[in-house]
Amino acid sequence: MCIERLFRFFVAVCIALSLRIPLTDMTIKFSIQTIRFLIIALCLLFPTFAAAGVITRDTVWQGEVALQDDILVPAGVTLIIRPGTVVRVATSESTKTDPEYMSPLTEITVRGTLKVEGTAKSPVLFSSAGENKAGNWAGIIVDGGRADLRSCRIMHAESALYVVDGTVHLADSELRGNRYGITALGAKSSLTVTACLITDNDYGLFLYKEAKVDSRDCTVRDNRKKDFYTGSFREHPGERSYTSGAGPAVARIYGDEVLLGDTIWQGRIEVKGIIRVPDGSRLVIMPGTIVEFGKRDTNGDGIGENGLLIQGLLLAKGNAKAPIIFRSAGKTGRQGDWDAINIMNSDGAQNLLEYCQIEDAYRGLHFHFSNVAVISSVLRNNYRAIQFQESTVTMRGNWLYGNKSGIQGRDSEVDFAGNVVSNNYLGGNFFRNDIQVRGNRFLRNLKEGLRLREGAAVVEGNLFDGNRFGLLVADAYYGSFGRNVITNNTEAGFSLKNADNIEITDNFIGNNGINGMSVQDVRAGIRGNQIAGNGERGMGIISFSGLITGNNFVRNGLYAIDLEGKNDVDAPANWWGGADAERVILDRSDEPMRGKVTHDGAMQTPLPYVWPLRDVLVSTTWEGAIVVTGKLDVGKDATLSVLPGTKIKFAEGAGLAVNGKLLARGEKTREITFTSLQKKEAGAWDEVLLEHANNSAIAYAVFEYATWGVHSHFTNLSLSDSSIHGNYGGMRFRSGPVTVTRCLFTDNTIGIRSYMGNGIFTENVITRNETGVFVREKGGGLTISKNNLFANSGYNIRVGDFNNEDVNARENWWGGGDPAETLFDGRKEPGIGIILYEPFLQKPISAGQAVGQ
């Protein structure tokens, strides 16, 4: 009997009973049994609603499960899903703030164990409860846990499976209709995927940061944008930390207490409860203090509850030599061992945390309706380092790393400057703030470096490097984004969605994995940016109004601009990297359903791009026309690569100091030029200094109008096929080793200057300088051979007063006449070294064709 008939019979019986119609005993007996069966059947028609939040004990799901909110399976807990179960997940993109969750969408997060026990006849289905649309819910997130899934189908998620340092066994399953089929991050992620179909998603299988997958008999095909993608994350210098060791003996132990008036903490404090500092009271923590929190977990959710509640004022002012430490009292501190430093309704005098280190907390620092400054502090190994709302916030010079979430804030006024947000799962997430973001570094976060939603933002002079997504902006009504460096992000550099009145100027957007920029429903001015070397697209556009002008688009993998939408886009007066604009733009000219990108007035040469930061901290590629306006440092972990044809112009007094590596390899017909921005005279700019910059290489380059063209200290350097002219000094070096071949040194005061140098100079032309080669001291490590060394107005080689070693300068051509007449050595000033010039060549060598010869 079908459910509809049972239901009609049930209604008829009820009516009969209500009208007192006589029924036989058999009929009544049959009716009662039928009603019981019908009640069971009707119950099966309606889903079971899974309790949202943290599952605190082993749990079984079966039948139809409606998931209205997030589910977290913590460590030590197992969730089992029986065959035939249907899990329907509510669509929700909230502004939820609980740090233990990892997405704004509804999610199933596994830090314990998930077992999905589907069968071929009774598979398990995970799907959206709303419309059938990719990205309606987050998916199954395996965060350090384990998931064994058999015979299941996962649909309509942001990522069907999202694995962060977790273990997954997936068999006989289908991932369809999601944005991503599988996303795996981290070297500790291990996936075994057997006999599965991954299809009809936007992207199929994405692996990041050394995640591993063992795929057996799987089919990954017909995903709309890409089936496979493997991305590596950039390595960056280590983070700052303040060390304290075990510290002194515990000075005082607190339970649940209220601190009235002024309280001073120093030494080592242990907190085994919740400390409240009421309105009108102050807690002052002295430099060098260690505050440790015991773990108390009364509800079994794995999150500690002890902490501080400040309603008065907190002053925690350490210093670089005596920082203040807030940490777990456990021998091995873990995220969530204690609750937070909570500051509530303290909006008068400014609460201060300076030179503090906060670790092992649920929320390291958490404040509402308060005035708080955090200066030169470290927040690490927390679920969330900092969370706030409705507050006035100053954050300067801090390090936030190794947290699930670096920082999240809303509805506040925020000054965020000079901070480092690195190696978190989520970097920064700000909602509806009036925020200034200046001079920060967002590095190697596993999801986005910085997300801004709604509000007004000024984002200037920041570095976004090595994240999965660099900078994401959504639902913004105003924003200024200028002079940022957005590089090496694994998937996308700068994404904007539903944003109005936006200015995007003078940014360097390069070498991002797929898109440099992604734009949807945006009205903006995009001017003066360098968009170069991105994996597939310089800019992917769905819908845009405004003007794209005065930018350099060069060497992007597939297209400079890929216009997916139907509306036209205006992009005049850009440089298209020397290519025909029609060849590097995908629009209506290629596919009739797309809009048209107009590109009138295309520039024939690169537009000058002023490097926006004071340093180059990560590996970076320069091309086109680069302007350097000050002393620019290349960090010791960075490689600066300069491509053929590039011109680097230095303002007066500007220069380049390389502590990492410089690779400037031009080509014979496309040399690299290092020159002055303004004056065309010696000393117009400073120098290119190589300091411990081992394995640097320069070829087919021009150095002109500098104080010193190349200045090398303790660097293994190869310099070849280059012209160094019109400088005060062409090249100076100490130690080495350096190898200089087929170069032209001319019209300098000093061509080459060596101090305690180890170098080989061969097949060069050194002429028309005042001094060709000056050996200041310890010249015994030099070999100067097979060069044309002639017609220098003072001396071809001069030995300095402190050089007591002979110089090997055999087999050079000296321009005719007696070579000794062109040398200054111990023959003219007894006591200094001799230049060994014999035998010498009788005619010039064919020194090749260095640039400028």
Sequence and secondary structure as in RCSB ss.txt:
>XXXX:A:sequence
MCIERLFRFFVAVCIALSLRIPLTDMTIKFSIQTIRFLIIALCLLFPTFAAAGVITRDTVWQGEVALQDDILVPA
GVTLIIRPGTVVRVATSESTKTDPEYMSPLTEITVRGTLKVEGTAKSPVLFSSAGENKAGNWAGIIVDGGRADLR
SCRIMHAESALYVVDGTVHLADSELRGNRYGITALGAKSSLTVTACLITDNDYGLFLYKEAKVDSRDCTVRDNRK
KDFYTGSFREHPGERSYTSGAGPAVARIYGDEVLLGDTIWQGRIEVKGIIRVPDGSRLVIMPGTIVEFGKRDTNG
DGIGENGLLIQGLLLAKGNAKAPIIFRSAGKTGRQGDWDAINIMNSDGAQNLLEYCQIEDAYRGLHFHFSNVAVI
SSVLRNNYRAIQFQESTVTMRGNWLYGNKSGIQGRDSEVDFAGNVVSNNYLGGNFFRNDIQVRGNRFLRNLKEGL
RLREGAAVVEGNLFDGNRFGLLVADAYYGSFGRNVITNNTEAGFSLKNADNIEITDNFIGNNGINGMSVQDVRAG
IRGNQIAGNGERGMGIISFSGLITGNNFVRNGLYAIDLEGKNDVDAPANWWGGADAERVILDRSDEPMRGKVTHD
GAMQTPLPYVWPLRDVLVSTTWEGAIVVTGKLDVGKDATLSVLPGTKIKFAEGAGLAVNGKLLARGEKTREITFT
SLQKKEAGAWDEVLLEHANNSAIAYAVFEYATWGVHSHFTNLSLSDSSIHGNYGGMRFRSGPVTVTRCLFTDNTI
GIRSYMGNGIFTENVITRNETGVFVREKGGGLTISKNNLFANSGYNIRVGDFNNEDVNARENWWGGGDPAETLFD
GRKEPGIGIILYEPFLQKPISAGQAVGQ
>XXXX:A:secstr
  HHHHHHHHHHHHHHHHTT    HHHHHHHHHHHHHHHHHHHHHS EE   EE  S EEE SEEEE S EEE T
T EEEE TT EEEE   B     TT   SB EEEESSEEEEE  SSS EEEEESSSS TTSB EEEEESSEEEEE
SEEEESBSEEEEEES EEEEES EEESSSEEEEEESTT EEEEES EEESSSEEEEEETT EEEEES EEE  SS
EEEEEE             TT S   EEE SEE  SEEEE SEEEESSEEEE TT EEEE TT EEEE    SSS
SS    EEEESSEEEEE  SSS EEEEESSSS  TTSEEEEEEES  SS EEEESEEEESEEEEEEEES EEEEE
S EEESSSEEEEEESSEEEEES EEESSSEEEEEESSEEEEES EEES SEEEEEES EEEEES EEE  SSEEE
EEESSEEEEES EEESSSEEEEEES SEEEEES EEE  SSEEEEEEEEEEEEEES EEE  SSEEEEEEEEEEE
EES EEE  SSEEEEESSEEEEEES EEE  SSEEEEE SSS EE  S B TTS HHHHEESTTT TTS  EE T
T BSS   EE  SSEE S EEE SEEEE SEEEE TT EEEE TT EEEE TT EEEESSEEEEE BTTB EEEE
ESS  STTSEEEEEEES TTEEEESEEEESEEEEEEEES  EEEES EEESSSEEEEEEEEEEEEES EEES SE
EEEEEEEEEEEES EEESSSEEEEEEE GGGEEEES EEE  SSEEEEE TT  S EE  S B SSS GGGGEES
TTTSTTS  EE  S BSS       TT 
